[in-house]
Amino acid sequence: MGAVRRLLGGGAVPDGGATGGRGPEAVEWLGPASVAVPVAAGPGATVAAAVRERALAAGVGEAGARELEELWPTLDAATRRQVAAPLHPHGGAEHATWGTEVARQTDRTTCGSAVLVMLAAAGDPSLALWLATGRVLAGHVPPEVRVLRRVRPGALPGTPQRRFAALQLLVKQVSNAPWHWPSSLGTPPWGAAHAARFPGVRFRAEMVDDGDHARTAHQLARTAGVLAAGIPVPLYTGGDLATGLATAVPRHVVLLTAHTDGVFTVYEPGHGLLTTVTRDELLAPRGPHRALGGWTHATWILLPHQ
């Protein structure tokens, strides 16, 4: 990947390049972490209030947030977990789900848009509620659903998996259209940065070159800080020039969801997996990794910027 980055002048992308500064200092401006909701997501008033605050932060109005809080104890346990913490495993679960179905990408080109939908749902309980149940809150329609209604008039998808699939295709159009990027090539990193949605955050794409150990270590330190603030981080993966230029470009997208003691938790959309990869495995790849969708290297990363 290093040769590709050098050909592109160090990894510049249409909306900017790498951010300077040391790891912890580079993310101080993000402020306090978003309102935490226990992964168990019980029916009690404390959890309901936390979900209400997250909804308000995502742009849901007072009436909709209050409806969600009142609705909370009536939801079944699985739905509460999907709305409160769609990217975090519970009880040893190995897959992310919507309803009873695994949250997989809908075709070989929608890994990036599947990640972007999961990112948005992690930050917006109203979108997660719609994906899990098809329900919208009073006075508020999530932006993705609002656009879907315009481009797909009539009945909206009736099952969680079909809703997830429909949003994947929609988000891919949103991410690709400004650059006239072919749909068959999936979602480009700069398009993903343009379309990514999480409360209070704008993303920027940076090329990753694990041959440059210091630069990659700095990116991973910043990533750990971003995850500590409760913000998931999209990561592109691929091969390297040893197996041809076609594999050295981004080939898959996963979502980093948490970090503890050098271990990143990952949502891998090809199989809907919730799995892990270590900092050392990203810095010094040793072969295909299931957390990277069967690819070897990190190639691009989307990080928040001011």
N, C-alpha and C positions, 0 to 999 in steps of 0.2 A: 504493500500500500504506500510505502514511502516514496517509491518512484512516481506513482500517480500523483501524490501530493506535491512533489517537487515540480512536476509538469504543470500543475495548476497554480503554481506560485505560492505554495505553502498552505493551501487549503482555503483560500478565499471563496466565499459563496456570494450569491447575489445580494444578501442583506447583511454581510459583515463577516468577520473572521473570529479568531480566538480572543478570549478575554484575558487580560493580564491579571497579575496579583497572585498571592499565595492562596492555597485552598480555602481555609476558613474565612479569610478576609474577603474573598471573592463573592461570598454569598451572604454576608452580614446584612446587605441592603434588602434581602428578602423579608426581614422582620421575623416575628414569632411564627412558629409552626401553625398550620391550619388546625381548627378545632378537631381534637382527636375523638374518635368514637371507638369504644371497645370492640374488638373483632367479634366477640360473642354476640354483640348487638342485642341485648335483652330487651324486653318490652317496657321496662320501667321509665319513669319520668326523666331521670338524669340522661339516659341515652337519647330519648326523644328530644329533649332540649338541645343536646349536642348536634343531632341531625338537623334540627330546625336552624341552628346557627350556621351550619355548613350550607344549608339551602339559601339563607339570606346572603351569605358571602358569594354565592354563585349567581346572584341576581334575581332570585325568586322573591316576589313581593311578600308583604306581611301576610296577606290573606292565604297565599299558597303555602308559605312556611308554617303558618298556624294549622292549616289543614293537614299537612304532613305530620306535625307533632300529634295531632288528635288521632290521626289514622294509625300511627305507629303501633300501639298495643294490639290492634286488630290484625296486623300482618302476621303471617306464619314465620317461624324462626328462620327458614332458609331465605325468604324474601327480605327479611330485615337485614340479614348478613350481606346479601347482594346489594342492597341499597346503601348500607352504611360503609361497607368495606369490600367492594367487588374484587379488589386485587390481592386480598390477603386470605391465605388458607385458614380454615377452621377445622379443628378436630382431625388433623392429619390429611385433609383433602389435598389431592395432587392436581386438581383442575379448577380453573375458573368456570363459573356457570352462570347462565341466565335461565331462570326457571329450573327445569330439570336437565337442560341440555348444556353440553360443554361449549364454552365460548371460543369457537374456532374461527379462523379466517374462512371466508366463503369460497375463495378460489386462490390460485397460485399468485395472483397479482395484488391481493388485498391484505397482505400482512401489515403493511404500513397503515392502511386506513383502519384495520381492526385495532391496532395499537392506539391510534388517535381516538377512536370511539371509547376504548377502555380508559384512556387518560381523561377524556372529558367526563365520563361517568364517575370516575374516582373523585372528581372535584365538584360534581353537580348531582346531588341526590335526586333532583327532579328528573334528570335524564336516566339515572339508574332505575328509578321507580318505573318509568315508562318502558325501559327495556325489559324489566322483570315482569311487569303486570299489564302494560298497555295503558295505564292510567296517567292522566295529566292533572296537575293541581289547579286550583281556582285562580283564574287570572294570569296564568303563566303556562307557556308552551316552550319547552327547551328549544334553543335556536336550530338544532339539527332537525328536530321534528317539524318545526315551522317550515323550514325549507322543503322537507320531504313532502309535506302537504301540498306545497305549491307545484312541485315537479311531478307528483304522483297523486292527482286528485282522486277522490273516491275513498274506498275503504283502505285503511292502513293495515300492514301485516298483522296477522292474528296470533302469532306465537312468538315467544322470546327469540328463538333462533332466526326466524324470518325478520323480525325487527332489527336484530343485530346485523344480519346480512344486508338489509336494505340501507342501513346507515353506513356500512362499509363502502358500498358502491357510491353513495351520495358524497361521503367525505373524500373519496378518491377524486371525484369530479372537482370538488372545491380546491383540493390541494394541487391538482394538475393544471387546471384551466389557465391560470395567469401566465404559465410558461408554455402552454400548448404542448405539454408533455404527453406522449402516447400512453393511453390507458394500459396497453399490453406490457409496458415496462414498470408498472407499479407506481409507487409514490416516491418522487425524488426527495432528498433530505431538505432542500430549501423549500419545496412545496409543503412538506410536513411541518416545517417550522412556521410557515405562513398559516396553516390550517389548525395547528395545535391549540387546544382550548383548556385552560385551567385558571381558576380565579386569581386575578392580580398578577398574571405572569405572561410575558412574551418570550418566545423561544428563538434561539439562533442555532443554525447548523454549523458544526465544526468537524473537519476531517480528523480521523484518528489514525495515527501511524505508530504501531507498537514497536517498530524499529527505533523510534525516538523515545527511549525509556523515560526520560525526565518529563517530556511534554505529556506523554500518556499518563504518567503517575500524577501529574498536576491536574489533568482532566478528571481522573478518577477521584482525587481528593475533593475537587469541586462538586463532583457528582454526589459523593457521600454527604457533603454539606447540604445540597439541594434536597436529597432524600430525607435528611434529618428535619428539614422544614416541611415535610409532608408532601413533596411534589414529585411524582413519578418522572422518569427520564427515558425517552425513546433512544434506542441504540440500534444502529445499522450494523449488520454483520456480512461477512463474505470470505473469500479465499485470499490468495496472493498471486503475484506474478509468476511464481514457480509453476502454477497450474494454468497459466494463461490470463490475458487481460480480461477476458469475459468473467472470470471468477474474482478478479481483484477489485472490481467495482461492487457497490452495495448489492447484495442479493437477498437479504432478509431483514426484517425489523422485529425487535423484541422490546419489552418495556421493563426497565429496572424499577422496582417498586419499594425496596427497602435496603438498608445496609446495616450490618452488625459485625464488628470485629473482622473486617476484611472480607466478608461474605455478602454478595449482592443477591437479593431475591429477585426473580425474573418471571414475567409473564411471557410465554412463548406461544404466539397465536396459531402456529401450524398445527399444534396438538392441544391448544388450550391449557398448556401445562403451567403450573406454578412450581418453579424449581430454583436452583441456585447456581451461581458461578462465583469463583473467588477472584479477588483483586489480582493475585499472582497468576491465575489462569488467563486473565485479560492482558496482563503485562507481558507474559511469556507463554504464548499459546503452545499447546503440546498435541494438537490434533483436533478433529471435529468434536464439538461439544453440544450436547442436546439442549442446553440453555440458550445456545446461539442458533438454534434451528438446524443443527448438524453442520454448521460452518465453523471455521477455525479462528477468524480474526474479527475484532471490532473494526469498523471502517469509518463510520460517522457517528456523531452523538448530537442530540438536541439539548442544549442547556439554556436556562433562563438568562436574560440580559436586561439591563436597565433601559 
